Amino acid sequence: MGNIILLLAGATLFLNGKMTLGKADAKNVAVFNLFVGSFQVLGAFYLIIVSEPSNAMSLGNASIFLFGFTYLYLGITILKGMDGSGLGYFSLWVSILSLVYATVELSQNGDIVKGLNWLLWSFLWGMFYLINTKKLHISDFVGKVSLILSWVTLTIPSLLTLTGVFDNLTVYKAWSFVLIASFIYIGYLGYVALSRKKILQKI
């Protein structure tokens, strides 16, 4: 179930990226956020009930709530017309927690792919904090980052896992280079936005 949840998270992040770029209607996307967010939260509760009561398993299942509540909060914020400041500070909190997950994966589990995923997600949640609380004009940048991460950290990895391709350790490790390339490309996009002085302009 965990990989199905991640697959749907990829779809939601893809739609959110399109919405942020102004290519998808916000209310339509908000409804999908509510659907997937609800499924993720319920799925996380189910996994907690049926999984072993170990710290590692609980930590992994708890991570699903970070996505689920983000999507629920975003959907409600859009449909209710709220200013997004609460969502922004929640995103900051999640961004900090994501660094903890990244540290655990890299230092304790030695899992480079999952560690890089969490670092990328931490960065994206940090951008959600800036766009919702500091009102910086970074919608284009955040939208593009969302689209990239929807594929390289969620959709494709979950599909590779569901099809058994990630069972090949060489393939799994090779994906770390894809994530590193994504880091570099996102850095390039940020540099371009900054050089054009768009990223520092407030809305």
Secondary structure, DSSP 8 states (H G I E B T S, - for coil): -HHHHHHHHHHHHHHHHHHHTTSS-HHHHHHHHHHHHHHHHHHHHHHHHHS---HHHHHHHHHHHHHHHHHHHHHHHHHHT--SHHHHHHHHHHHHHHHHHHHIIIIIS--HHHHHHHHHHHHHHHHHHIIIII-BS-HHHHHHHHHHHIIIIIIHHHHHHHTTGGGSHHHHHHHHHHHHHHHHHHHHHHHHHHHTT-TT-B-
